[in-house]
Amino acid sequence: MPDKKSNSKINNEYAHIQPQAVDIERLVLGALMIDKDAFSIVSEILRPETFYEPRHQNIYKAVQTLNIAENPVDIMTVIEELKRQGTLEEVGGPTYIMDLSSHVASSAHIEYHAKILAQKFLARQLISFAGVIETKAFDETVDVDDLMQEAEGSLFELSQKNMRKDYTPIEPVIKEAIGIMQSAASNEGGLTGLPTGYTKLDDYTAGWQKSDLIIIAGRPAMGKTSFALSLAKNVAVDHNHPIAFFSLEMNNVQLVNRLISNVCEIDGKKILNGQLDEDEWKRLDNNVRKLQSAPIYIDDTEGISIFELRSKARRLVREKKVEMIMIDYLQLMNASGARFGNRQEEVSTISRSLKGLAKELNIPVIALSQLNRTVENRDIKDGKRPQLSDLRESGAIEQDADMVLFVHRPEYYRLYEDANGNDMHGMAQIIIAKHRKGGTGDVTLRFRGEYTRFENPSDGSDYINSMGGEIIGSKINQVNS
């Protein structure tokens, strides 16, 4: 028979009390009723459900209602509001309300106290979350993969609801902005971000900017994945900036085959069937060796959730110093098992989360996106040009993006001249349809379909060909799924 000491140990380990701070709850509520400015300090930290004691939830709800209506908040107005809501007796009547404020001298420490309550509330939420998942994990009728999705979704929603960022004084922000300007002034071409590798595009963008969400969209067969891979090659191979490429459509070997075609200038068909001539084998051998040393990290997890992508992205930035993330493509992602009324709501959540990820990691995030069929029905006289309204499944993509680029090849529609009469054989237009930090316009590039590559036009215009010179290699690293 176990002794009292062992019984006590068992109780201490398994009979936990929920995280709470009821005395601090009383202090906070009392302070809210003696200082008219106190609510503005804690309104973004506290919600009624933050309070552990149910009657404190009702009192805070009354204080919140009064403040929203811009009514005075004191003992008497709170009592009257509780009467109106029919909860005065539930909270202990007027005596309890008066007792709350009688023990508080000032609201001096209310923000500190509110943060303690928020931490206790978050701890209770995590305990509840873990308990639900644990119970379902013991149920053999529950599919484990479905449970993983549900767990990811619930944890993601929990983290989103509790994310808070404090204000920043303007002085350090001005210093940072001036530092960026000085850095740009010392760089050739005035680049402040990662170079795109395309002269005219860099003129518009000054490079891919930190914390930006860039959407690259196009109809099937326009070459948006080829454009993304060309950008990856330009950033990681030519300029040695580490990038991560999340490929939801192609597996890692397919993606690498296209990169080899791009970098080594070997027809993609020959890479598939292995029918290379002697010069092509030499070119492959020379460039693949260099290709193995550049910082490109590929993850080909099928149907990756936004929660899993965020976790991997954080690790890649922390461990591999990744400076840019690319995703092919947005509509193949899911929002971690969270419940949505329709697919449009889910895509909106994904889009918003990608923008949040770009800000959190302070790096550019480039996501490919599909366009709907409206382009195909458009009059050929209009050049079949895509528009922002063509973004598939969600207007939120346009809203969240700092930049939206369309990949458009007029010759696909048998249009061989642009509006200015320029020859568009073998050419593509990169249409900058939205640019939060600069101008919009068209950039004309040469499309080499056999190499899945986009290049600066070689001659005959204002564009400068920057593709000359020795091709530098890149390393392809497989990120464990």
VOTI-152554 format. One record per residue (C-alpha): residue number from 1; z, x, y; residue in one letter. Coordinates in Angstrom, 2 decimals, padded with zeros to 5 digits, m for minus. Example, Ala and Ser with C-alpha at 12.3 -4.5 7.8 and 13.67 -1.06 7.14 Angstrom:
<nodes>
NODE    nr        zz        xx        yy   rest
NODE     1    007.80    012.30   m004.50      a
NODE     2    007.14    013.67   m001.06      s
</nodes>
This chain:
<nodes>
NODE    nr        zz        xx        yy   rest
NODE     1    000.00    000.00    000.00      m
NODE     2   m001.05    001.61    003.33      p
NODE     3    001.67    002.44    005.84      d
NODE     4    001.97    001.13    009.36      k
NODE     5    000.37    004.26    010.77      k
NODE     6   m002.84    003.79    008.74      s
NODE     7   m002.96    000.06    009.68      n
NODE     8   m002.71    001.04    013.32      s
NODE     9   m005.59    003.50    012.91      k
NODE    10   m007.84    000.87    011.33      i
NODE    11   m007.08   m001.55    014.15      n
NODE    12   m007.80    001.06    016.78      n
NODE    13   m011.17    001.89    015.24      e
NODE    14   m012.50   m001.60    014.52      y
NODE    15   m010.62   m004.14    016.70      a
NODE    16   m012.22   m003.21    020.01      h
NODE    17   m011.59   m005.11    023.22      i
NODE    18   m014.70   m005.93    025.23      q
NODE    19   m015.22   m003.58    028.21      p
NODE    20   m013.65   m005.32    031.18      q
NODE    21   m011.72   m004.77    034.41      a
NODE    22   m010.22   m008.15    035.33      v
NODE    23   m007.83   m006.69    037.92      d
NODE    24   m010.78   m005.08    039.73      i
NODE    25   m012.62   m008.40    039.56      e
NODE    26   m009.72   m009.97    041.45      r
NODE    27   m009.82   m007.21    044.09      l
NODE    28   m013.56   m007.65    044.63      v
NODE    29   m013.32   m011.44    044.98      l
NODE    30   m010.37   m011.13    047.35      g
NODE    31   m012.25   m008.61    049.51      a
NODE    32   m015.29   m010.92    049.67      l
NODE    33   m013.12   m013.63    051.22      m
NODE    34   m011.53   m011.47    053.93      i
NODE    35   m014.62   m009.48    055.09      d
NODE    36   m017.79   m011.29    056.13      k
NODE    37   m019.90   m008.12    055.64      d
NODE    38   m018.62   m007.31    052.14      a
NODE    39   m021.17   m009.45    050.30      f
NODE    40   m024.14   m007.51    051.71      s
NODE    41   m022.65   m004.34    050.20      i
NODE    42   m022.37   m005.69    046.65      v
NODE    43   m025.11   m008.36    046.50      s
NODE    44   m027.57   m006.00    044.76      e
NODE    45   m024.92   m004.72    042.34      i
NODE    46   m023.17   m007.90    041.20      l
NODE    47   m024.34   m011.17    039.68      r
NODE    48   m022.11   m014.05    038.52      p
NODE    49   m022.48   m012.94    034.88      e
NODE    50   m021.28   m009.43    035.81      t
NODE    51   m017.73   m010.81    035.86      f
NODE    52   m015.92   m010.92    032.52      y
NODE    53   m013.50   m013.72    033.43      e
NODE    54   m015.38   m017.10    033.41      p
NODE    55   m013.47   m018.48    036.38      r
NODE    56   m014.32   m015.34    038.36      h
NODE    57   m017.99   m016.04    037.60      q
NODE    58   m017.65   m019.47    039.23      n
NODE    59   m015.83   m018.08    042.28      i
NODE    60   m018.47   m015.40    042.82      y
NODE    61   m021.19   m018.03    042.42      k
NODE    62   m019.54   m020.03    045.23      a
NODE    63   m019.36   m016.92    047.44      v
NODE    64   m023.01   m016.17    046.67      q
NODE    65   m024.09   m019.74    047.52      t
NODE    66   m022.27   m019.65    050.85      l
NODE    67   m023.84   m016.32    051.81      n
NODE    68   m027.36   m017.42    050.88      i
NODE    69   m026.91   m020.50    053.08      a
NODE    70   m025.55   m018.21    055.84      e
NODE    71   m022.28   m020.13    055.95      n
NODE    72   m018.89   m018.51    056.71      p
NODE    73   m017.01   m017.14    053.71      v
NODE    74   m013.23   m017.38    053.65      d
NODE    75   m010.51   m018.97    051.54      i
NODE    76   m011.12   m022.51    052.80      m
NODE    77   m014.94   m022.47    052.62      t
NODE    78   m014.82   m021.05    049.09      v
NODE    79   m012.38   m023.81    048.05      i
NODE    80   m014.67   m026.45    049.55      e
NODE    81   m017.75   m024.97    047.84      e
NODE    82   m015.95   m024.93    044.48      l
NODE    83   m015.02   m028.58    045.05      k
NODE    84   m018.67   m029.37    045.78      r
NODE    85   m019.75   m027.60    042.58      q
NODE    86   m017.04   m029.41    040.62      g
NODE    87   m015.37   m026.23    039.34      t
NODE    88   m012.27   m025.91    041.57      l
NODE    89   m009.78   m027.04    038.91      e
NODE    90   m011.50   m024.86    036.27      e
NODE    91   m010.80   m021.72    038.30      v
NODE    92   m007.12   m022.56    038.82      g
NODE    93   m007.23   m024.67    041.97      g
NODE    94   m006.59   m023.69    045.63      p
NODE    95   m003.47   m021.73    044.65      t
NODE    96   m005.47   m019.20    042.60      y
NODE    97   m008.05   m018.73    045.37      i
NODE    98   m005.35   m018.03    047.96      m
NODE    99   m003.58   m015.67    045.56      d
NODE   100   m006.77   m013.59    045.17      l
NODE   101   m007.03   m012.73    048.85      s
NODE   102   m003.28   m012.31    049.42      s
NODE   103   m003.24   m009.08    047.39      h
NODE   104   m006.14   m007.40    049.23      v
NODE   105   m005.66   m005.55    052.51      a
NODE   106   m009.30   m004.53    053.13      s
NODE   107   m012.75   m004.22    051.56      s
NODE   108   m012.86   m000.44    052.00      a
NODE   109   m013.52    000.37    048.33      h
NODE   110   m015.52   m002.71    047.36      i
NODE   111   m018.77   m000.83    046.54      e
NODE   112   m016.97    001.58    044.23      y
NODE   113   m015.18   m001.33    042.53      h
NODE   114   m018.43   m003.30    042.20      a
NODE   115   m020.12   m000.37    040.44      k
NODE   116   m017.25   m000.25    037.92      i
NODE   117   m017.78   m003.94    037.15      l
NODE   118   m021.55   m003.39    036.78      a
NODE   119   m020.92   m000.58    034.29      q
NODE   120   m018.52   m002.75    032.27      k
NODE   121   m021.10   m005.56    032.23      f
NODE   122   m023.86   m003.20    031.04      l
NODE   123   m021.58   m001.91    028.29      a
NODE   124   m020.95   m005.50    027.12      r
NODE   125   m024.69   m006.19    027.12      q
NODE   126   m025.33   m003.10    024.99      l
NODE   127   m022.60   m004.11    022.54      i
NODE   128   m024.11   m007.58    022.26      s
NODE   129   m027.60   m006.13    021.81      f
NODE   130   m026.42   m003.72    019.10      a
NODE   131   m024.52   m006.50    017.31      g
NODE   132   m027.56   m008.77    017.14      v
NODE   133   m029.80   m005.98    015.85      i
NODE   134   m027.17   m004.90    013.31      e
NODE   135   m026.81   m008.45    011.96      t
NODE   136   m030.56   m008.89    011.61      k
NODE   137   m030.94   m005.46    009.99      a
NODE   138   m028.60   m006.60    007.19      f
NODE   139   m030.78   m009.69    006.63      d
NODE   140   m033.32   m008.79    003.92      e
NODE   141   m035.59   m011.65    004.94      t
NODE   142   m036.24   m010.03    008.33      v
NODE   143   m039.30   m007.78    008.59      d
NODE   144   m038.10   m004.36    009.79      v
NODE   145   m041.26   m003.67    011.84      d
NODE   146   m040.83   m007.00    013.65      d
NODE   147   m037.17   m006.17    014.23      l
NODE   148   m038.15   m002.79    015.72      m
NODE   149   m040.50   m004.55    018.14      q
NODE   150   m037.78   m007.05    019.08      e
NODE   151   m035.24   m004.26    019.56      a
NODE   152   m037.60   m002.27    021.78      e
NODE   153   m038.38   m005.37    023.84      g
NODE   154   m034.76   m006.37    024.31      s
NODE   155   m033.67   m002.85    025.26      l
NODE   156   m036.61   m002.49    027.65      f
NODE   157   m035.77   m005.80    029.37      e
NODE   158   m032.13   m004.71    029.61      l
NODE   159   m033.06   m001.40    031.24      s
NODE   160   m035.44   m003.10    033.69      q
NODE   161   m032.82   m005.62    034.81      k
NODE   162   m030.25   m002.90    035.45      n
NODE   163   m032.47   m000.36    037.22      m
NODE   164   m031.33    000.20    040.78      r
NODE   165   m032.40    002.78    043.35      k
NODE   166   m030.46    003.55    046.48      d
NODE   167   m032.00    003.96    049.92      y
NODE   168   m033.07    007.37    051.22      t
NODE   169   m032.61    008.63    054.81      p
NODE   170   m035.96    009.27    056.52      i
NODE   171   m035.29    012.93    057.46      e
NODE   172   m035.73    014.48    053.97      p
NODE   173   m038.76    012.25    053.35      v
NODE   174   m040.40    013.53    056.55      i
NODE   175   m039.73    017.11    055.45      k
NODE   176   m041.34    016.39    052.09      e
NODE   177   m044.38    014.75    053.74      a
NODE   178   m044.87    017.71    056.10      i
NODE   179   m044.51    020.12    053.16      g
NODE   180   m047.30    018.27    051.33      i
NODE   181   m049.51    018.46    054.44      m
NODE   182   m048.89    022.20    054.79      q
NODE   183   m049.68    022.71    051.11      s
NODE   184   m052.92    020.75    051.50      a
NODE   185   m053.89    022.82    054.52      a
NODE   186   m053.61    026.01    052.47      s
NODE   187   m055.65    024.60    049.57      n
NODE   188   m059.42    024.78    049.48      e
NODE   189   m060.81    021.31    050.14      g
NODE   190   m057.45    019.94    051.32      g
NODE   191   m056.26    018.89    047.86      l
NODE   192   m052.70    017.56    047.70      t
NODE   193   m052.87    016.36    044.09      g
NODE   194   m054.39    017.40    040.78      l
NODE   195   m058.11    018.17    041.17      p
NODE   196   m060.45    015.57    039.70      t
NODE   197   m063.18    018.17    039.20      g
NODE   198   m065.68    016.08    041.17      y
NODE   199   m066.40    017.24    044.69      t
NODE   200   m067.13    013.88    046.29      k
NODE   201   m064.28    012.13    044.43      l
NODE   202   m061.85    014.79    045.65      d
NODE   203   m063.09    014.14    049.20      d
NODE   204   m061.97    010.53    048.85      y
NODE   205   m058.72    011.08    046.94      t
NODE   206   m057.54    014.62    047.78      a
NODE   207   m056.89    014.80    044.04      g
NODE   208   m054.81    012.60    041.75      w
NODE   209   m051.59    011.96    043.63      q
NODE   210   m048.05    012.01    042.28      k
NODE   211   m046.48    008.62    041.47      s
NODE   212   m049.88    006.85    041.64      d
NODE   213   m051.11    004.35    039.07      l
NODE   214   m054.89    004.76    038.80      i
NODE   215   m056.92    002.16    036.92      i
NODE   216   m060.34    003.14    035.58      i
NODE   217   m062.22    000.05    034.48      a
NODE   218   m065.64   m000.81    033.15      g
NODE   219   m067.59   m002.97    030.74      r
NODE   220   m068.26   m001.66    027.20      p
NODE   221   m070.94    001.09    027.05      a
NODE   222   m070.37    002.12    030.68      m
NODE   223   m068.64    005.33    029.55      g
NODE   224   m065.10    004.86    030.86      k
NODE   225   m063.59    006.80    027.93      t
NODE   226   m066.16    009.58    028.46      s
NODE   227   m065.19    009.64    032.12      f
NODE   228   m061.50    009.82    031.21      a
NODE   229   m062.16    012.72    028.81      l
NODE   230   m064.21    014.50    031.46      s
NODE   231   m061.28    014.12    033.85      l
NODE   232   m058.93    015.42    031.15      a
NODE   233   m061.20    018.43    030.63      k
NODE   234   m061.41    019.11    034.37      n
NODE   235   m057.64    018.94    034.88      v
NODE   236   m056.36    020.62    031.70      a
NODE   237   m059.19    022.93    030.68      v
NODE   238   m060.62    024.08    033.99      d
NODE   239   m057.35    024.10    035.97      h
NODE   240   m054.72    024.47    033.21      n
NODE   241   m052.53    021.53    034.25      h
NODE   242   m050.74    019.97    031.22      p
NODE   243   m051.73    016.38    030.48      i
NODE   244   m050.89    013.76    027.84      a
NODE   245   m053.58    011.45    026.45      f
NODE   246   m052.45    008.26    024.69      f
NODE   247   m055.41    007.03    022.65      s
NODE   248   m054.91    003.48    021.37      l
NODE   249   m058.53    002.92    020.37      e
NODE   250   m059.62    006.18    018.69      m
NODE   251   m057.69    008.43    016.34      n
NODE   252   m056.95    012.02    017.30      n
NODE   253   m059.90    013.51    015.35      v
NODE   254   m062.40    011.13    016.97      q
NODE   255   m061.00    011.96    020.37      l
NODE   256   m061.10    015.71    019.74      v
NODE   257   m064.70    015.45    018.48      n
NODE   258   m065.67    013.96    021.81      r
NODE   259   m063.79    016.69    023.66      l
NODE   260   m065.58    019.35    021.60      i
NODE   261   m068.92    017.74    022.45      s
NODE   262   m067.95    017.67    026.13      n
NODE   263   m066.70    021.25    026.38      v
NODE   264   m069.13    022.97    023.98      c
NODE   265   m072.23    021.03    025.06      e
NODE   266   m073.10    019.94    021.53      i
NODE   267   m074.63    016.56    020.80      d
NODE   268   m071.97    014.17    019.50      g
NODE   269   m074.19    013.14    016.57      k
NODE   270   m074.44    016.74    015.39      k
NODE   271   m070.67    017.10    015.48      i
NODE   272   m070.42    014.07    013.20      l
NODE   273   m073.06    015.21    010.68      n
NODE   274   m072.48    018.97    011.01      g
NODE   275   m076.21    019.70    011.49      q
NODE   276   m075.80    022.41    014.14      l
NODE   277   m078.33    025.17    014.71      d
NODE   278   m077.31    028.82    014.92      e
NODE   279   m076.88    028.84    018.70      d
NODE   280   m074.75    025.70    018.56      e
NODE   281   m072.47    027.17    015.88      w
NODE   282   m071.97    030.26    018.09      k
NODE   283   m071.27    028.09    021.12      r
NODE   284   m068.79    026.05    019.10      l
NODE   285   m067.05    029.15    017.81      d
NODE   286   m066.75    030.74    021.25      n
NODE   287   m065.47    027.67    023.06      n
NODE   288   m063.24    026.14    020.36      v
NODE   289   m061.17    029.30    020.31      r
NODE   290   m060.54    028.85    024.00      k
NODE   291   m060.13    025.11    023.50      l
NODE   292   m057.07    025.75    021.35      q
NODE   293   m055.07    027.20    024.22      s
NODE   294   m055.17    024.52    026.91      a
NODE   295   m052.32    022.02    027.45      p
NODE   296   m053.66    018.67    026.22      i
NODE   297   m051.23    016.58    024.17      y
NODE   298   m052.64    013.66    022.20      i
NODE   299   m050.81    010.64    020.82      d
NODE   300   m052.90    008.17    018.82      d
NODE   301   m050.16    005.66    017.95      t
NODE   302   m051.93    002.35    017.39      e
NODE   303   m050.70   m000.59    019.49      g
NODE   304   m048.03    001.51    021.20      i
NODE   305   m045.43   m000.47    023.13      s
NODE   306   m044.66    000.22    026.76      i
NODE   307   m041.08    001.07    025.75      f
NODE   308   m042.23    003.69    023.21      e
NODE   309   m044.78    005.12    025.65      l
NODE   310   m042.09    005.51    028.33      r
NODE   311   m039.82    007.35    025.88      s
NODE   312   m042.59    009.71    024.77      k
NODE   313   m043.78    010.26    028.32      a
NODE   314   m040.30    011.28    029.46      r
NODE   315   m040.06    013.75    026.57      r
NODE   316   m043.52    015.21    027.28      l
NODE   317   m042.67    015.73    030.95      v
NODE   318   m039.31    017.25    030.08      r
NODE   319   m040.44    019.49    027.20      e
NODE   320   m044.13    020.19    027.91      k
NODE   321   m044.10    019.90    031.72      k
NODE   322   m046.91    017.33    031.57      v
NODE   323   m048.35    016.64    035.03      e
NODE   324   m050.57    013.64    034.27      m
NODE   325   m050.66    010.82    031.71      i
NODE   326   m053.82    009.03    030.55      m
NODE   327   m053.93    005.82    028.50      i
NODE   328   m056.98    004.45    026.67      d
NODE   329   m056.66    001.55    027.15      y
NODE   330   m054.18   m000.83    028.83      l
NODE   331   m055.08   m004.06    027.02      q
NODE   332   m054.32   m002.49    023.61      l
NODE   333   m050.68   m001.95    024.55      m
NODE   334   m047.88   m004.46    023.95      n
NODE   335   m044.68   m005.19    025.82      a
NODE   336   m042.23   m004.38    023.04      s
NODE   337   m041.71   m007.76    021.47      g
NODE   338   m040.50   m009.42    024.68      a
NODE   339   m041.24   m013.14    024.94      r
NODE   340   m044.07   m014.22    027.24      f
NODE   341   m045.74   m017.52    027.96      g
NODE   342   m049.19   m015.98    027.62      n
NODE   343   m051.04   m012.67    027.32      r
NODE   344   m051.58   m012.51    031.08      q
NODE   345   m047.81   m012.33    031.65      e
NODE   346   m047.52   m009.56    029.05      e
NODE   347   m050.31   m007.50    030.65      v
NODE   348   m048.64   m008.00    034.03      s
NODE   349   m045.39   m006.57    032.60      t
NODE   350   m047.27   m003.60    031.12      i
NODE   351   m049.05   m002.92    034.41      s
NODE   352   m045.83   m003.13    036.41      r
NODE   353   m044.09   m000.84    033.92      s
NODE   354   m046.84    001.79    034.14      l
NODE   355   m046.46    001.85    037.92      k
NODE   356   m042.70    002.20    037.46      g
NODE   357   m043.29    005.07    035.02      l
NODE   358   m045.55    006.89    037.51      a
NODE   359   m042.84    006.61    040.18      k
NODE   360   m040.03    007.61    037.84      e
NODE   361   m041.78    010.73    036.50      l
NODE   362   m043.48    011.46    039.84      n
NODE   363   m046.85    012.13    038.23      i
NODE   364   m050.20    010.29    038.28      p
NODE   365   m050.71    007.78    035.47      v
NODE   366   m054.33    006.91    034.69      i
NODE   367   m054.90    003.80    032.58      a
NODE   368   m058.26    002.55    031.36      l
NODE   369   m058.88   m001.18    031.51      s
NODE   370   m061.45   m003.67    030.30      q
NODE   371   m063.45   m005.92    032.59      l
NODE   372   m064.21   m009.54    031.74      n
NODE   373   m067.72   m010.87    031.05      r
NODE   374   m068.30   m012.07    034.61      t
NODE   375   m070.23   m008.86    035.32      v
NODE   376   m072.83   m009.73    032.68      e
NODE   377   m073.46   m013.12    034.28      n
NODE   378   m073.89   m011.69    037.76      r
NODE   379   m077.36   m011.75    039.35      d
NODE   380   m079.30   m008.56    038.66      i
NODE   381   m080.27   m008.53    042.35      k
NODE   382   m076.64   m007.71    043.12      d
NODE   383   m076.87   m004.66    040.89      g
NODE   384   m074.39   m006.06    038.34      k
NODE   385   m071.68   m004.28    040.34      r
NODE   386   m068.13   m004.96    039.11      p
NODE   387   m065.52   m006.38    041.47      q
NODE   388   m061.72   m006.39    041.52      l
NODE   389   m061.72   m010.00    040.35      s
NODE   390   m063.39   m008.82    037.11      d
NODE   391   m060.26   m007.01    035.89      l
NODE   392   m059.47   m008.57    032.56      r
NODE   393   m056.40   m010.75    031.87      e
NODE   394   m054.30   m010.03    034.92      s
NODE   395   m054.56   m009.97    038.70      g
NODE   396   m051.33   m007.97    038.58      a
NODE   397   m053.33   m004.90    037.52      i
NODE   398   m055.08   m004.93    040.90      e
NODE   399   m051.78   m005.54    042.68      q
NODE   400   m049.83   m002.76    040.91      d
NODE   401   m052.55   m000.10    041.06      a
NODE   402   m052.68    002.44    043.86      d
NODE   403   m056.33    003.02    043.06      m
NODE   404   m058.95    001.08    041.09      v
NODE   405   m062.15    002.84    040.02      l
NODE   406   m065.10    001.19    038.25      f
NODE   407   m067.48    003.15    036.03      v
NODE   408   m070.92    001.63    036.55      h
NODE   409   m074.29    002.78    035.20      r
NODE   410   m077.09    000.73    036.76      p
NODE   411   m079.69    002.07    034.32      e
NODE   412   m077.86    000.26    031.50      y
NODE   413   m079.13   m002.93    033.15      y
NODE   414   m082.59   m001.38    033.71      r
NODE   415   m081.84   m000.80    037.37      l
NODE   416   m083.27    002.60    038.24      y
NODE   417   m082.67    002.70    042.00      e
NODE   418   m079.57    002.11    044.05      d
NODE   419   m079.41    000.10    047.29      a
NODE   420   m080.61    003.17    049.22      n
NODE   421   m083.58    003.81    046.93      g
NODE   422   m082.01    006.82    045.16      n
NODE   423   m083.13    007.52    041.59      d
NODE   424   m080.42    006.38    039.15      m
NODE   425   m081.98    007.65    035.90      h
NODE   426   m079.15    009.40    034.04      g
NODE   427   m076.76    008.73    036.90      m
NODE   428   m073.49    006.79    037.16      a
NODE   429   m071.58    005.31    040.05      q
NODE   430   m067.83    005.69    040.27      i
NODE   431   m066.94    002.78    042.53      i
NODE   432   m063.63    003.20    044.38      i
NODE   433   m062.82   m000.50    044.81      a
NODE   434   m059.20   m000.09    045.89      k
NODE   435   m057.47    002.89    047.43      h
NODE   436   m054.01    002.34    048.86      r
NODE   437   m053.91    005.75    050.55      k
NODE   438   m057.49    006.17    051.69      g
NODE   439   m061.02    004.85    051.90      g
NODE   440   m063.22    003.11    049.36      t
NODE   441   m066.82    003.89    048.46      g
NODE   442   m069.19    005.10    045.75      d
NODE   443   m069.38    008.52    044.12      v
NODE   444   m072.58    009.33    042.23      t
NODE   445   m072.23    011.53    039.14      l
NODE   446   m074.62    012.68    036.45      r
NODE   447   m073.94    011.13    033.02      f
NODE   448   m074.70    013.25    029.97      r
NODE   449   m074.36    010.70    027.18      g
NODE   450   m075.15    013.18    024.39      e
NODE   451   m072.14    015.26    025.46      y
NODE   452   m069.96    012.28    026.52      t
NODE   453   m069.65    014.01    029.86      r
NODE   454   m069.81    013.24    033.57      f
NODE   455   m070.91    016.01    035.95      e
NODE   456   m071.38    016.58    039.64      n
NODE   457   m075.10    016.04    040.43      p
NODE   458   m076.89    019.36    040.05      s
NODE   459   m079.07    019.30    043.16      d
NODE   460   m081.04    017.30    045.71      g
NODE   461   m078.17    015.68    047.64      s
NODE   462   m074.99    016.26    049.58      d
NODE   463   m073.11    016.67    046.32      y
NODE   464   m072.10    020.11    045.09      i
NODE   465   m072.33    021.08    041.46      n
NODE   466   m068.97    022.51    040.47      s
NODE   467   m069.63    022.59    036.73      m
NODE   468   m071.17    026.07    036.66      g
NODE   469   m069.52    029.15    035.25      g
NODE   470   m067.81    029.90    031.98      e
NODE   471   m066.22    026.96    030.21      i
NODE   472   m062.51    027.55    029.72      i
NODE   473   m060.95    026.27    026.50      g
NODE   474   m058.13    023.86    025.84      s
NODE   475   m055.42    023.43    023.25      k
NODE   476   m055.11    020.12    021.49      i
NODE   477   m051.54    019.44    020.42      n
NODE   478   m050.74    016.45    018.26      q
NODE   479   m047.60    014.63    019.44      v
NODE   480   m045.64    013.33    016.48      n
NODE   481   m045.83    009.57    016.40      s
</nodes>
